[in-house]
């Protein structure tokens, strides 16, 4: 006796739903790196991103990241235990507080450049809340320390997430 094609299809559909349901539920309970705002990989060893959720630094460590550079302000970090989580995952933690446009200065760009130089070819995650400040510092670093012209520096910044701070960075580069 042959089953009608619609019953066979329905049976396969039910099996597929049963098999996939635990995975969907597990995914919603433990979001992966793909949930991070503006996560991008650059130059094979640098990641730029918005703020990773708690628990995701371990995932970065599993991906070979050795250094985390946090550009969020001290005020923003009051309720987050990021440093402890990064260190517990076996990575090095660095923090440059960029609270506003006044912190987009040569000293912070130089400190940022020094941290990237120290990391060398090691995988490094640079983040803020959205990656906008990451892009701003990358643009300033490109102009001041890598001798890029203003347009080239802004293009670098945009690759790393520069968005709403672009007018500020443009004004800093072209006073």
N, CA and C atoms as a LAMMPS dump frame, in Angstrom:
ITEM: TIMESTEP
0
ITEM: NUMBER OF ATOMS
525
ITEM: BOX BOUNDS ff ff ff
-5.0000000000000000e+02 5.0000000000000000e+02
-5.0000000000000000e+02 5.0000000000000000e+02
-5.0000000000000000e+02 5.0000000000000000e+02
ITEM: ATOMS id mol type element x y z
1 1 1 N 0.838 -1.18 0
2 1 2 C 0 0 0
3 1 3 C 0.883 1.244 0
4 2 1 N 0.616 2.144 -0.897
5 2 2 C 1.372 3.386 -1.014
6 2 3 C 0.674 4.509 -0.28
7 3 1 N 1.476 5.307 0.485
8 3 2 C 0.908 6.479 1.172
9 3 3 C 0.812 7.637 0.189
10 4 1 N -0.238 8.437 0.313
11 4 2 C -0.331 9.627 -0.548
12 4 3 C 0.853 10.561 -0.274
13 5 1 N 1.315 11.235 -1.298
14 5 2 C 2.477 12.124 -1.205
15 5 3 C 2.301 13.185 -0.129
16 6 1 N 1.1 13.693 0.085
17 6 2 C 0.888 14.732 1.097
18 6 3 C 1.156 14.191 2.504
19 7 1 N 0.829 12.915 2.755
20 7 2 C 1.09 12.327 4.078
21 7 3 C 2.583 12.095 4.275
22 8 1 N 3.277 11.689 3.218
23 8 2 C 4.734 11.504 3.299
24 8 3 C 5.393 12.844 3.596
25 9 1 N 4.983 13.882 2.863
26 9 2 C 5.544 15.22 3.064
27 9 3 C 5.279 15.698 4.493
28 10 1 N 4.065 15.498 4.981
29 10 2 C 3.707 15.913 6.337
30 10 3 C 4.56 15.178 7.368
31 11 1 N 4.783 13.907 7.141
32 11 2 C 5.618 13.128 8.06
33 11 3 C 7.042 13.662 8.117
34 12 1 N 7.62 13.91 6.943
35 12 2 C 8.973 14.463 6.905
36 12 3 C 9.038 15.841 7.558
37 13 1 N 8.019 16.639 7.336
38 13 2 C 7.961 17.97 7.931
39 13 3 C 7.929 17.888 9.457
40 14 1 N 7.126 16.979 9.994
41 14 2 C 7.06 16.813 11.457
42 14 3 C 8.389 16.337 12.027
43 15 1 N 9.045 15.423 11.336
44 15 2 C 10.368 14.955 11.79
45 15 3 C 11.351 16.117 11.802
46 16 1 N 11.351 16.915 10.738
47 16 2 C 12.266 18.052 10.649
48 16 3 C 12.01 19.053 11.77
49 17 1 N 10.734 19.32 12.05
50 17 2 C 10.401 20.264 13.126
51 17 3 C 10.894 19.737 14.467
52 18 1 N 10.692 18.458 14.716
53 18 2 C 11.137 17.867 15.985
54 18 3 C 12.642 17.915 16.125
55 19 1 N 13.348 17.657 15.013
56 19 2 C 14.809 17.658 15.071
57 19 3 C 15.379 19.067 15.233
58 20 1 N 14.745 20.028 14.603
59 20 2 C 15.262 21.393 14.644
60 20 3 C 14.844 22.164 15.89
61 21 1 N 13.75 21.838 16.49
62 21 2 C 13.244 22.599 17.63
63 21 3 C 14.23 22.73 18.773
64 22 1 N 14.926 21.669 19.224
65 22 2 C 15.888 21.847 20.312
66 22 3 C 17.001 22.821 19.939
67 23 1 N 17.452 22.78 18.676
68 23 2 C 18.507 23.691 18.249
69 23 3 C 18.049 25.136 18.257
70 24 1 N 16.842 25.366 17.827
71 24 2 C 16.312 26.729 17.822
72 24 3 C 16.197 27.23 19.253
73 25 1 N 15.683 26.381 20.133
74 25 2 C 15.545 26.773 21.541
75 25 3 C 16.925 27.036 22.158
76 26 1 N 17.875 26.164 21.893
77 26 2 C 19.217 26.339 22.454
78 26 3 C 19.843 27.633 21.939
79 27 1 N 19.639 27.927 20.655
80 27 2 C 20.213 29.138 20.087
81 27 3 C 19.651 30.377 20.765
82 28 1 N 18.344 30.38 21.044
83 28 2 C 17.748 31.558 21.667
84 28 3 C 18.192 31.699 23.118
85 29 1 N 18.583 30.593 23.756
86 29 2 C 19.052 30.647 25.137
87 29 3 C 20.52 31.057 25.231
88 30 1 N 21.304 30.784 24.203
89 30 2 C 22.737 31.052 24.225
90 30 3 C 23.157 31.679 22.903
91 31 1 N 22.906 32.971 22.73
92 31 2 C 23.214 33.602 21.444
93 31 3 C 24.71 33.557 21.159
94 32 1 N 25.058 33.446 19.892
95 32 2 C 26.448 33.368 19.482
96 32 3 C 27.017 34.712 19.085
97 33 1 N 28.206 34.651 18.535
98 33 2 C 28.902 35.869 18.133
99 33 3 C 28.125 36.635 17.065
100 34 1 N 27.28 35.94 16.302
101 34 2 C 26.534 36.622 15.249
102 34 3 C 25.474 37.584 15.798
103 35 1 N 25.285 37.613 17.106
104 35 2 C 24.328 38.536 17.714
105 35 3 C 24.964 39.875 18.094
106 36 1 N 26.262 39.993 17.941
107 36 2 C 26.969 41.214 18.35
108 36 3 C 26.813 42.288 17.275
109 37 1 N 26.45 43.478 17.698
110 37 2 C 26.253 44.602 16.791
111 37 3 C 27.559 44.935 16.076
112 38 1 N 27.469 45.058 14.76
113 38 2 C 28.577 45.512 13.908
114 38 3 C 29.856 44.686 14.029
115 39 1 N 29.759 43.415 14.353
116 39 2 C 30.956 42.573 14.429
117 39 3 C 31.533 42.38 13.03
118 40 1 N 32.819 42.726 12.898
119 40 2 C 33.532 42.569 11.632
120 40 3 C 34.941 42.087 11.908
121 41 1 N 35.483 41.329 10.972
122 41 2 C 36.874 40.917 11.063
123 41 3 C 37.658 41.683 10.008
124 42 1 N 38.798 42.231 10.417
125 42 2 C 39.648 43.013 9.53
126 42 3 C 41.062 42.435 9.56
127 43 1 N 41.747 42.505 8.459
128 43 2 C 43.169 42.159 8.39
129 43 3 C 43.488 40.828 9.075
130 44 1 N 42.567 39.909 9.022
131 44 2 C 42.742 38.557 9.569
132 44 3 C 42.915 38.48 11.082
133 45 1 N 43.306 39.559 11.74
134 45 2 C 43.551 39.435 13.181
135 45 3 C 42.883 40.509 14.037
136 46 1 N 42.149 41.424 13.437
137 46 2 C 41.487 42.463 14.223
138 46 3 C 39.979 42.349 14.016
139 47 1 N 39.27 42.309 15.138
140 47 2 C 37.814 42.313 15.124
141 47 3 C 37.355 43.649 15.693
142 48 1 N 36.356 44.261 15.064
143 48 2 C 35.722 45.449 15.627
144 48 3 C 34.271 45.091 15.897
145 49 1 N 33.714 45.686 16.95
146 49 2 C 32.356 45.305 17.323
147 49 3 C 31.746 46.295 18.282
148 50 1 N 30.429 46.15 18.416
149 50 2 C 29.717 46.778 19.508
150 50 3 C 29.933 45.921 20.749
151 51 1 N 29.253 46.238 21.817
152 51 2 C 29.433 45.542 23.098
153 51 3 C 28.997 44.078 23.011
154 52 1 N 29.92 43.145 23.256
155 52 2 C 29.522 41.738 23.338
156 52 3 C 28.706 41.486 24.611
157 53 1 N 27.716 40.629 24.511
158 53 2 C 26.918 40.26 25.677
159 53 3 C 27.759 39.431 26.644
160 54 1 N 27.329 39.407 27.883
161 54 2 C 28.013 38.615 28.901
162 54 3 C 28.086 37.166 28.433
163 55 1 N 29.23 36.555 28.61
164 55 2 C 29.429 35.167 28.224
165 55 3 C 30.059 34.991 26.859
166 56 1 N 30.055 36.032 26.038
167 56 2 C 30.583 35.886 24.686
168 56 3 C 32.093 36.082 24.59
169 57 1 N 32.71 36.614 25.628
170 57 2 C 34.167 36.751 25.576
171 57 3 C 34.838 35.384 25.543
172 58 1 N 34.23 34.401 26.176
173 58 2 C 34.743 33.036 26.124
174 58 3 C 34.734 32.535 24.679
175 59 1 N 33.707 32.901 23.934
176 59 2 C 33.632 32.5 22.528
177 59 3 C 34.75 33.147 21.717
178 60 1 N 35.06 34.412 22.015
179 60 2 C 36.175 35.071 21.328
180 60 3 C 37.49 34.36 21.656
181 61 1 N 37.658 33.976 22.908
182 61 2 C 38.876 33.25 23.295
183 61 3 C 38.982 31.947 22.501
184 62 1 N 37.869 31.266 22.327
185 62 2 C 37.861 30.018 21.542
186 62 3 C 38.23 30.276 20.08
187 63 1 N 37.952 31.483 19.592
188 63 2 C 38.29 31.857 18.219
189 63 3 C 39.739 32.323 18.101
190 64 1 N 40.472 32.323 19.215
191 64 2 C 41.886 32.691 19.181
192 64 3 C 42.18 34.136 19.525
193 65 1 N 41.186 34.877 19.989
194 65 2 C 41.422 36.272 20.382
195 65 3 C 42.233 36.274 21.677
196 66 1 N 43.293 37.072 21.698
197 66 2 C 44.174 37.146 22.876
198 66 3 C 44.076 38.477 23.604
199 67 1 N 43.608 39.515 22.907
200 67 2 C 43.547 40.854 23.49
201 67 3 C 42.186 41.478 23.241
202 68 1 N 41.674 42.171 24.25
203 68 2 C 40.429 42.923 24.13
204 68 3 C 40.729 44.372 24.482
205 69 1 N 40.372 45.274 23.577
206 69 2 C 40.522 46.707 23.82
207 69 3 C 39.112 47.294 23.903
208 70 1 N 38.763 47.774 25.069
209 70 2 C 37.438 48.334 25.339
210 70 3 C 37.539 49.855 25.29
211 71 1 N 36.699 50.484 24.468
212 71 2 C 36.711 51.941 24.325
213 71 3 C 35.506 52.609 24.984
214 72 1 N 34.758 51.854 25.757
215 72 2 C 33.602 52.449 26.437
216 72 3 C 34.084 53.264 27.641
217 73 1 N 33.281 54.238 28.036
218 73 2 C 33.662 55.114 29.152
219 73 3 C 33.588 54.375 30.485
220 74 1 N 34.255 54.933 31.481
221 74 2 C 34.201 54.355 32.831
222 74 3 C 32.754 54.301 33.324
223 75 1 N 31.995 55.349 33.032
224 75 2 C 30.6 55.414 33.459
225 75 3 C 29.781 54.264 32.863
226 76 1 N 29.996 53.993 31.587
227 76 2 C 29.271 52.912 30.92
228 76 3 C 29.633 51.534 31.479
229 77 1 N 30.819 51.418 32.019
230 77 2 C 31.313 50.11 32.453
231 77 3 C 31.005 49.805 33.923
232 78 1 N 30.376 50.741 34.625
233 78 2 C 30.111 50.562 36.056
234 78 3 C 29.379 49.267 36.386
235 79 1 N 28.432 48.89 35.568
236 79 2 C 27.608 47.722 35.883
237 79 3 C 28.054 46.458 35.147
238 80 1 N 29.119 46.54 34.388
239 80 2 C 29.605 45.372 33.642
240 80 3 C 30.899 44.845 34.259
241 81 1 N 31.005 43.545 34.374
242 81 2 C 32.214 42.911 34.918
243 81 3 C 33.061 42.375 33.768
244 82 1 N 33.236 43.197 32.761
245 82 2 C 33.926 42.765 31.555
246 82 3 C 35.376 42.376 31.797
247 83 1 N 36.111 43.186 32.527
248 83 2 C 37.527 42.888 32.738
249 83 3 C 37.709 41.505 33.35
250 84 1 N 36.936 41.187 34.379
251 84 2 C 37.048 39.882 35.031
252 84 3 C 36.714 38.759 34.053
253 85 1 N 35.686 38.957 33.243
254 85 2 C 35.287 37.929 32.28
255 85 3 C 36.375 37.698 31.234
256 86 1 N 36.972 38.779 30.739
257 86 2 C 38.032 38.676 29.732
258 86 3 C 39.246 37.963 30.323
259 87 1 N 39.64 38.365 31.521
260 87 2 C 40.801 37.731 32.158
261 87 3 C 40.536 36.259 32.462
262 88 1 N 39.333 35.953 32.916
263 88 2 C 38.969 34.564 33.21
264 88 3 C 39.008 33.702 31.949
265 89 1 N 38.71 34.306 30.802
266 89 2 C 38.752 33.582 29.532
267 89 3 C 40.176 33.426 29.009
268 90 1 N 41.165 34.007 29.731
269 90 2 C 42.564 33.857 29.355
270 90 3 C 43.085 34.901 28.391
271 91 1 N 42.357 35.991 28.232
272 91 2 C 42.792 37.06 27.33
273 91 3 C 43.307 38.251 28.133
274 92 1 N 44.029 39.126 27.454
275 92 2 C 44.495 40.369 28.066
276 92 3 C 43.427 41.445 27.862
277 93 1 N 43.235 42.281 28.894
278 93 2 C 42.211 43.32 28.852
279 93 3 C 42.865 44.691 28.885
280 94 1 N 42.399 45.565 27.996
281 94 2 C 42.89 46.945 27.924
282 94 3 C 41.678 47.865 27.842
283 95 1 N 41.772 49.022 28.476
284 95 2 C 40.643 49.941 28.499
285 95 3 C 41.134 51.359 28.25
286 96 1 N 40.579 51.993 27.235
287 96 2 C 40.79 53.414 26.981
288 96 3 C 39.405 54.039 27.04
289 97 1 N 39.169 54.881 28.018
290 97 2 C 37.85 55.471 28.214
291 97 3 C 37.618 56.61 27.218
292 98 1 N 36.693 56.365 26.292
293 98 2 C 36.294 57.398 25.323
294 98 3 C 34.85 57.776 25.669
295 99 1 N 34.712 58.823 26.462
296 99 2 C 33.393 59.232 26.951
297 99 3 C 32.69 60.194 26.001
298 100 1 N 33.459 60.878 25.18
299 100 2 C 32.863 61.848 24.268
300 100 3 C 33.913 62.397 23.323
301 101 1 N 33.537 63.368 22.491
302 101 2 C 34.454 63.92 21.497
303 101 3 C 35.773 64.444 22.075
304 102 1 N 35.757 64.946 23.304
305 102 2 C 36.99 65.451 23.913
306 102 3 C 38.038 64.374 24.132
307 103 1 N 37.609 63.116 24.168
308 103 2 C 38.55 62.005 24.352
309 103 3 C 39.122 61.5 23.033
310 104 1 N 38.649 62.056 21.936
311 104 2 C 39.216 61.716 20.63
312 104 3 C 40.404 62.64 20.395
313 105 1 N 41.509 62.298 21.025
314 105 2 C 42.694 63.158 20.999
315 105 3 C 43.94 62.347 20.664
316 106 1 N 45.029 63.06 20.467
317 106 2 C 46.3 62.439 20.074
318 106 3 C 46.809 61.449 21.123
319 107 1 N 46.687 61.791 22.4
320 107 2 C 47.169 60.888 23.452
321 107 3 C 46.448 59.547 23.414
322 108 1 N 45.129 59.573 23.285
323 108 2 C 44.375 58.321 23.228
324 108 3 C 44.654 57.556 21.932
325 109 1 N 44.837 58.282 20.826
326 109 2 C 45.176 57.622 19.561
327 109 3 C 46.543 56.946 19.671
328 110 1 N 47.473 57.597 20.353
329 110 2 C 48.81 57.011 20.536
330 110 3 C 48.752 55.786 21.456
331 111 1 N 47.98 55.882 22.526
332 111 2 C 47.824 54.733 23.427
333 111 3 C 47.169 53.569 22.684
334 112 1 N 46.181 53.865 21.884
335 112 2 C 45.487 52.865 21.077
336 112 3 C 46.459 52.197 20.105
337 113 1 N 47.25 53.001 19.416
338 113 2 C 48.243 52.486 18.479
339 113 3 C 49.262 51.594 19.199
340 114 1 N 49.67 52.013 20.386
341 114 2 C 50.634 51.232 21.159
342 114 3 C 50.046 49.864 21.536
343 115 1 N 48.784 49.835 21.938
344 115 2 C 48.143 48.554 22.276
345 115 3 C 48.057 47.639 21.062
346 116 1 N 47.717 48.21 19.907
347 116 2 C 47.655 47.398 18.694
348 116 3 C 49.042 46.904 18.293
349 117 1 N 50.05 47.738 18.483
350 117 2 C 51.422 47.325 18.181
351 117 3 C 51.878 46.207 19.108
352 118 1 N 51.548 46.329 20.394
353 118 2 C 51.91 45.292 21.361
354 118 3 C 51.236 43.966 21.024
355 119 1 N 50.008 44.018 20.552
356 119 2 C 49.286 42.798 20.191
357 119 3 C 49.896 42.16 18.942
358 120 1 N 50.502 42.985 18.105
359 120 2 C 51.156 42.463 16.903
360 120 3 C 50.194 41.685 16.032
361 121 1 N 50.548 40.454 15.709
362 121 2 C 49.711 39.611 14.853
363 121 3 C 48.714 38.778 15.635
364 122 1 N 48.631 39.011 16.942
365 122 2 C 47.663 38.282 17.761
366 122 3 C 46.251 38.775 17.432
367 123 1 N 45.275 37.894 17.553
368 123 2 C 43.89 38.277 17.31
369 123 3 C 43.424 39.234 18.408
370 124 1 N 42.882 40.361 17.992
371 124 2 C 42.492 41.423 18.911
372 124 3 C 41.055 41.856 18.636
373 125 1 N 40.27 41.982 19.704
374 125 2 C 38.913 42.514 19.62
375 125 3 C 38.93 43.942 20.146
376 126 1 N 38.436 44.875 19.34
377 126 2 C 38.286 46.272 19.748
378 126 3 C 36.796 46.558 19.749
379 127 1 N 36.277 47.087 20.858
380 127 2 C 34.842 47.345 20.895
381 127 3 C 34.513 48.594 21.701
382 128 1 N 33.306 49.093 21.442
383 128 2 C 32.659 50.115 22.257
384 128 3 C 31.197 49.683 22.31
385 129 1 N 30.272 50.579 22.319
386 129 2 C 28.866 50.163 22.353
387 129 3 C 28.38 49.72 20.967
388 130 1 N 28.816 50.463 19.91
389 130 2 C 28.313 50.175 18.562
390 130 3 C 29.421 50.002 17.526
391 131 1 N 30.635 50.269 17.869
392 131 2 C 31.862 50.297 17.056
393 131 3 C 32.099 51.67 16.419
394 132 1 N 31.292 52.665 16.75
395 132 2 C 31.464 54.024 16.269
396 132 3 C 32.773 54.638 16.797
397 133 1 N 33.036 54.469 18.084
398 133 2 C 34.282 54.992 18.671
399 133 3 C 35.491 54.224 18.172
400 134 1 N 35.308 52.931 17.884
401 134 2 C 36.393 52.142 17.292
402 134 3 C 36.785 52.777 15.964
403 135 1 N 35.795 53.047 15.126
404 135 2 C 36.06 53.669 13.835
405 135 3 C 36.684 55.047 13.962
406 136 1 N 36.242 55.818 14.951
407 136 2 C 36.804 57.16 15.161
408 136 3 C 38.288 57.079 15.507
409 137 1 N 38.646 56.195 16.444
410 137 2 C 40.065 56.08 16.82
411 137 3 C 40.896 55.488 15.689
412 138 1 N 40.325 54.559 14.924
413 138 2 C 41.064 54.002 13.786
414 138 3 C 41.336 55.085 12.745
415 139 1 N 40.383 55.985 12.544
416 139 2 C 40.572 57.082 11.589
417 139 3 C 41.661 58.038 12.072
418 140 1 N 41.612 58.4 13.348
419 140 2 C 42.628 59.317 13.886
420 140 3 C 44.012 58.674 13.859
421 141 1 N 44.075 57.407 14.191
422 141 2 C 45.352 56.663 14.136
423 141 3 C 45.889 56.658 12.703
424 142 1 N 44.992 56.404 11.738
425 142 2 C 45.409 56.365 10.333
426 142 3 C 45.974 57.717 9.892
427 143 1 N 45.339 58.801 10.319
428 143 2 C 45.795 60.141 9.913
429 143 3 C 47.069 60.548 10.638
430 144 1 N 47.06 60.44 11.959
431 144 2 C 48.156 60.986 12.75
432 144 3 C 49.383 60.078 12.822
433 145 1 N 49.171 58.779 12.786
434 145 2 C 50.293 57.871 13.024
435 145 3 C 50.654 57.007 11.816
436 146 1 N 49.79 56.995 10.805
437 146 2 C 50.073 56.206 9.609
438 146 3 C 50.117 57.076 8.361
439 147 1 N 50.096 58.397 8.572
440 147 2 C 50.256 59.388 7.493
441 147 3 C 49.252 59.251 6.355
442 148 1 N 48.013 58.897 6.68
443 148 2 C 46.954 58.86 5.67
444 148 3 C 46.351 60.261 5.57
445 149 1 N 45.904 60.628 4.373
446 149 2 C 45.23 61.923 4.254
447 149 3 C 43.833 61.803 4.869
448 150 1 N 43.152 62.93 4.987
449 150 2 C 41.856 62.953 5.663
450 150 3 C 40.832 61.998 5.085
451 151 1 N 40.715 61.963 3.761
452 151 2 C 39.734 61.075 3.122
453 151 3 C 40.092 59.61 3.339
454 152 1 N 41.366 59.283 3.226
455 152 2 C 41.805 57.9 3.459
456 152 3 C 41.547 57.492 4.906
457 153 1 N 41.837 58.402 5.825
458 153 2 C 41.639 58.109 7.247
459 153 3 C 40.156 57.891 7.552
460 154 1 N 39.301 58.726 6.978
461 154 2 C 37.86 58.555 7.188
462 154 3 C 37.373 57.232 6.593
463 155 1 N 37.915 56.838 5.467
464 155 2 C 37.54 55.557 4.857
465 155 3 C 37.93 54.397 5.777
466 156 1 N 39.115 54.483 6.385
467 156 2 C 39.533 53.463 7.352
468 156 3 C 38.552 53.445 8.518
469 157 1 N 38.237 54.619 9.03
470 157 2 C 37.302 54.71 10.145
471 157 3 C 35.956 54.083 9.839
472 158 1 N 35.443 54.333 8.654
473 158 2 C 34.139 53.773 8.261
474 158 3 C 34.193 52.252 8.173
475 159 1 N 35.322 51.718 7.742
476 159 2 C 35.467 50.255 7.696
477 159 3 C 35.347 49.655 9.089
478 160 1 N 35.741 50.398 10.104
479 160 2 C 35.727 49.906 11.481
480 160 3 C 34.501 50.354 12.262
481 161 1 N 33.557 51.023 11.619
482 161 2 C 32.307 51.345 12.288
483 161 3 C 32.024 52.813 12.525
484 162 1 N 32.874 53.708 12.043
485 162 2 C 32.64 55.142 12.216
486 162 3 C 31.298 55.515 11.588
487 163 1 N 30.461 56.175 12.37
488 163 2 C 29.156 56.602 11.855
489 163 3 C 28.836 58 12.377
490 164 1 N 28.128 58.113 13.484
491 164 2 C 27.673 59.419 13.974
492 164 3 C 28.816 60.331 14.415
493 165 1 N 29.988 59.775 14.691
494 165 2 C 31.134 60.608 15.063
495 165 3 C 31.914 61.119 13.85
496 166 1 N 31.475 60.777 12.662
497 166 2 C 32.205 61.212 11.465
498 166 3 C 32.378 62.729 11.391
499 167 1 N 31.327 63.542 11.627
500 167 2 C 31.54 64.998 11.569
501 167 3 C 32.583 65.482 12.587
502 168 1 N 32.607 64.883 13.759
503 168 2 C 33.588 65.248 14.785
504 168 3 C 34.993 64.903 14.308
505 169 1 N 35.158 63.683 13.804
506 169 2 C 36.47 63.249 13.324
507 169 3 C 36.912 64.098 12.142
508 170 1 N 35.984 64.397 11.257
509 170 2 C 36.3 65.253 10.093
510 170 3 C 36.798 66.621 10.556
511 171 1 N 36.141 67.177 11.573
512 171 2 C 36.549 68.485 12.101
513 171 3 C 37.912 68.408 12.786
514 172 1 N 38.173 67.32 13.5
515 172 2 C 39.482 67.14 14.153
516 172 3 C 40.586 67.064 13.102
517 173 1 N 40.311 66.332 12.026
518 173 2 C 41.327 66.166 10.974
519 173 3 C 41.498 67.388 10.093
520 174 1 N 40.448 68.188 9.976
521 174 2 C 40.477 69.386 9.132
522 174 3 C 39.989 70.586 9.929
523 175 1 N 40.806 71.072 10.874
524 175 2 C 40.335 72.174 11.746
525 175 3 C 40.098 73.463 10.976
